[in-house]
Amino acid sequence: MKFIIAMQTKLEAVKKAAFNCVKKQEGQNTIEYIIMLGVVVGIALLVGTLVKNMMPEVFESVKQKIIGGVSSAE
């Protein structure tokens, strides 16, 4: 019987410790969302700049392929 009471006491202590641990964690707050947004915007700007620099070459390549395809079809 003492064993069961001791186990119940320990179980209650573990439950209380787990609850306190979860209770202290607040999840994501506004600062974390702002940091995340800043990282996403930074990556988007970087990718946008890289794509913008490559676009004239890509458009020229596509234009040449279209002109070449039209010329060979005639």
Steps between C-alpha positions, in 0.01 A plus 500: 500500500786736579638430154174606332481820703864578421440441128190722504697773674781474246250495215336815632841666530585405141163631378551825686855542363381427145211743534730772633743439214224533241348793682829697489537461123296768329539403135585747232461861589502813288878539496548149363242567227675827407838324480351224289336756270830686466682182400233413242504854354881495488504170313230625261700817426818300443329255266323786323829679438663183366204429272490860378867478400441175311175599324647698204717199410207261533270720289768539234554124491126433470469767229784343299343153531163632384656683206706191415191279519296732280785528247545124475124443461478729195 
